[in-house]
Amino acid sequence: MPSLSASPYRAKDPAKIGAREFLAVPAFQRKQLSLTVANGGVGKSSLCVAEAVTMASGEYLSSGIKCDIRVWLVNVEDDIDEIDRRIQAVKDNYFINDEMLKGKLFVNSVVRPQVSIASSSKEGTKVQTTTVDQFVKQIHDNKIDLVFIDPFVATHSVSENDNMAIDEVARQWIEIARKTNCAVHIVHHARKVDGGEVDAESARGAVSLHDACRYMRTLNRIKSEQNVKQGFLANQNIVKIDIRKSNYSKLEDSSYIELASCTIANGDEVGYVLPVERSARPASPKSSPKSSTNPTGSVAAQAAASATDLQILTQVAGSQVVREDDTHKDWLGNRAAKVLGKDKIKDRQWLIDAVNICLSQGMIIVTTSSNTRGPKFNRLIPTPSSP
């Protein structure tokens, strides 16, 4: 063991002190361990898959926040086919192609022994140095910036209620992050809360995991009867994300995702998540899309766009964060094209006209995004019901 000697303080130019390195958002910071905690079926794994895929593609969850990083998704619960299904659902709904992910996204479905970095022995907690070294080597060799581990319980075989043992497991993940200058994000289960809300104290097992992390968020499903009161549509499946701990960045307000599903090319119905925002009072109710030259749409489009088509457009505007700008990939017409049975390119004018009809008939309105992290933008939402 190297000897320890006290180091005298050496003043530095404050402008040259190393800045904290966040990867797009505060949840992911180089050299640090962060944590997502939720009960089963609330979308914690789906959220992390969406974050991994979109960040690898260059933009965090269609927020406008750009990033140029390599991401490694390590899953110990699902087989590779299921992970591929989830990734495909994200690609389909965030308009991500394979070229955007080439050399940026790394995916492994593994069994427990491959990721277990600590075990219990008669002498106490035994660190599996071979596993730790393998993680360090793979992260170094592939220049990984962000690692997702899902779930935490699969990365050890110690008692999850043993504070000292869990602290050692967490410290090993922190050491991996520091040695490789990457961010490590852990997905963890919550203990049973008997219908209550998962909070900072709800992580299953020893509290030392929460203590070792520098950032923690929890996911809670909003009851359907509360949707309208909280600014959402009644039929949306909404999950609230709360930041419970943020040592190196300010605590942000709650954010929201919707649990959605789609049919991928093999015929499977697969879940994914989309960021959503509470409906806001319209910033400019009379606004119309930038591309619009005929606010009411062409006669042909009005004939072709049925009442059902217009209702679908309105529903998509209510269930997803969609933009007014028809040049953006998240424009309402692009988002709704698949469910309408339209081609985003061949049927572009039809989609433009149909969106304009919805605007002219007052079915949807323009409002300003309340996104606090990314740049403001005009979005389309269903016209709020009169009180």
N, C-alpha and C positions, 0 to 999 in steps of 0.2 A: 504494500500500500504506500503510495507516495506521501511524503510528509506534508503537513499543512503549515503555511506561514501566512500571517496577516499582511495584506497588501495595502499600502498607503493610498489614499484617494488621489487620483490625478485628474485635475480639471481638464475638460475637453471643450472644444468649440461646440456649443449646443447645436449648431447647424449640421455638425458632422456626426452627431450621435445617431446610431442606426435606428431607422424608423421601423415601426411595426409593419409587417407585411401581411395584409389581408388579401385573400384570393376572392375578389369580387364582392363578398359580403362578410360581415364580422363573424359569421359562424365558422369560417375557415381561415385560420391564421397559421402561417409557417411556424414550425417548432412548437406548436401547441396541440393539446388534445381537447376536442369539443364533443358534445353529447346531445343526442336526440332521445327523448324518453316519451313513451306512449303505451297505451294498452294495445292489444291485438286488434287488427281490423280497422285501425284509424288512419292508416296511410303512411306510417313512418318509413317503411321500406320503399313504397312507391314514390314518396317525396325524394328520398335520397337517390333513387334511380334516375328520376327526372333531373335532379340537380347535377348528378354525375354526367349524364348524357348531354344536357344543354351546355354545361360549362366546358365540356370537352369540345363542343361544336363552336364555342366562341362567345356565347351570350347566356347570362344567367336567367333561366326561366322566362324568356321573352320580356325581360325588364328593361332592356336597353343598356344594361350594365355589361360591358364587354370584358372578356378575359381570354388569355392565351396560355392555357395550362394543359398539363397531362393529368389524367384522372385514372385511378385504379379502383375498381369496384370489386370487393371481395365478399362473397356471400356464402354463408355456411348452412343456410336453411333450405334454399331452393336449388334444384338441379339446373344445369346450364340451359335446357330447353325453356324452362319457366323464366329464367333471367332474360333469355333472348326474346321471349314474347313481350315482356315488360319494356325492354329497350325498343322493340319495334313499335309498340304503342306510343312511346314518347316520340320517336322519329316521325311517325305518321302525323301526330298532332302538333308538333313543333316545327314541322317542315324541315327536317334535318336529313341530309343524304349521307351515304356512306363515305363519300370523299371528305366531308367535313369532319369525320371522326377518325380518319386514317392517321395512325401514329399518335393519336391523342387519347383514345379510350382503351383501357385494359380491363378485362373482365375475367374473373375466376369464380367457379363454383367448386368449393373444396370441402373436404371432410374434416372433422374436428382435430385429429392429430396433426394436420398440416398447419394449423394456425394456433394451436395451444402453446402459449409462451410461458406458462407457469403451471406447476402441479404441486400437490401436497405430498410431503414425505414425513418420516419420523423426526427428521431434523427441522421441519418447518416447511416454508415455501421454497420450492426448487424452481429456479428460472431455467427454461429450456433455451439455452444459449444458441443452439443450432437453428431453432426456429427464428429467433430474434435476428441472427446473422443473415438468414435467408431473406427475411423482409428487407433488411438494410441493403443487401446486395441487389435485390430486384428493383427497389426504389431508385438506388444509385444508377444501375445499369440502364434503366428505362427512363431516367430523368423525370420521375413521377413528382408532381407537385401536391396532389391531394389524394388521400387514401380513405375510402369508406370501408368500415368493418361492420358487418351485419350478420348476427348480433354479437354483443359483447360477451355474453355467457359462453359462447363457443370458443373463446380465445383463452380459456383457462380450465383447470379442473380442481380449483380450490373451493373451499366453502364460500358461497357468495355473501354470507353474513359475517365473515371474518374480516374485520377492518384492516388488520395488518396485511393479510394475504391479498385482499383486493387492492390495497394501496400499492403493493409490489407489482401487481399486474398492470395497474394504471401507469406506474412509474416506468415500466418497460416500454409501454406505448409512447410515452413522452420522450424517452431516450431514443427510440426509433425516429420520432419526428425531429428531434434535435440533431441527430447524427446525419440525417438526410436532408435537412432544411425543407421538410414538407409539412403539410397539415394532416392530422389524423382525426377522422370523425367517426365516432362510435354510435351504433344504434343499440338502444337498450330497452328492455321491457319495464313497464311500471308494475308495482304491486297492486293488488286489488284495492280499489278505493270505494267499493260499495255504492256506486252511482255518483260519487262525488267527482270533483275535477282533479286531474293529475296536475301536481304542482312541483315545486322544487324539492319537496321531501318525499316524492312518490317513487323515485327510482328504486327498483327492486334490489334488496340486499344491502350491503354495507354502504354507509354514507361516505366512505373514503373515496369512492369513484367520483361522486359529485364534487367533493373537495379538490380532487386532483385536476379536474377540468377547469378551463378558464372561460368556457362558454357552454351554456346549457339551454335547451329549448324543450318545451313540452307541446304535445298535440292533444286537443280535445275536440270531440265531435259536438257540433251545435245541434240541439234537439230541433226537429223539424218545425215544431210549433213556435220556436223562437226565431226562425229565419226572418220573417217579415219584420219583426220588432228590431232586429239587428241590421236591417238594410239589405236583405237578400230575398230571392224569390222563394216561394213556399216549397217548390219541388227540388230545390238544390240540396245536395249532400255536402254540407259545409264543415270544414275542420278549422279550428282556431289554433294559431301558432303563437305561443307566448315565450318571450325571452325571460328565463328565470335567473340567469347569471351571465354577466358580461363584464369580466374584469378589465378588459383592455379597450372597450368601446362603450358608447352610451347605450343605455337600455332603450330599445325602440318600442313603439306601440305594437299591439297585436297585429298580425297579418293573417291572411286566410287563404286556404286552398279548397278547391272542390274535388271530391272524389268522383271521377267520371269513368266511362268505359267505352271501348270501341271494338269493332271487329277487324282483326288484322287479316292479311291475305290468306292465311291457312284456314280461316273460318272460326278461329277461337275468339271469344269475347274476353278482352283483357282490360284490366283496370289501369288507370294512370291518374295523375293529378294536374290541375291547372290553377295558376294563381287567380284569385278573384278579389274584388274590392266591394265595399259597401256602396250601394247606390247613393249618388250625391245629387244635390240640387243642380239643375242644368246651368252650365256657365253661359251658354248661348243657345237657347232652344231653337232659334230660327236658323242656326248654322246648317250648312249642307256640305257634303264631301267636296274636297278640293277639286276632284276631277269632274264634278257635276256641271253639265251645261244645260241639262233639262231636269229640273228638280222633281218633276212628276214622272219621269221616265218615258220611254217611247211607247207609242200605242201598241206596238208588237210585244214589248216587254210586259205591259199591263195585261195583255191578253194571255201571255204565256205564264206569268207569275200568278199562280192560284192563291186563294186565301190560305191554303195549307202552307204553301211556300213562304208566304209573308209571315205566318205564324212561326214557322221553323226559324226564320231569320231572327225574329224577335226573341225566341227562346235561346238561341245561340248567344245573342247579345246579353241575355240575362245570366247565362251560365258560364261565360268565359270573359276574359278581358280582351275585348276586340277594339280595334282602332278605326278612326274615321278615315285615315289616310289610305287610299286604295293602292298606293305603291308599297305599303308595308306588308310583310308576310302575315301579320296578325290582323289585317283588315277583315271586317266582318264577312265580306264576300268570300275571301279565301278560307276563313274558318268554317263557313257554312257549306262550301261547295260540295264536299263529299257527301254529307247527309242529304243534300238536295239532289244528288245524282248528277252534278254538273262538273265540267272540267274547268279548272281555274284559268286556263289559257284560252281554250276554244270558246268557252261560254263567258268570257270576261265581261263583255258588254251587257249580256243578260243579267249578270250578277250586279253590275254597277246600277243598272236601271231598277232592279228589284230592291236594292238597298235604298235607292232614292225614293221609291214608292213608299217604303216603310217610313222614311223621314217625312215625306209630304203628307202622309195620312196620320202622322202623330203617333205611330206605333213605337218608334224609338226616338231618342233625342241625343244630342251631343253634350258631353260633360267633360270636365278636365280631370285627368287621372290624379288620384291622391297618393300615388306612389312616392314615398319619402326618400327612397334610395336612388332611384333612377331619374332621368329627366322627365319633366311633365309632358303629357301628350293628350290629344283629344281622343276620347273613346266614345263608343256608342253603347247606350244602355236602354232597356225598355222604359217607356214613359211611366214614371211613378204614379200609382193610383192616387186619386184625390182623397184626402183624409175625410 
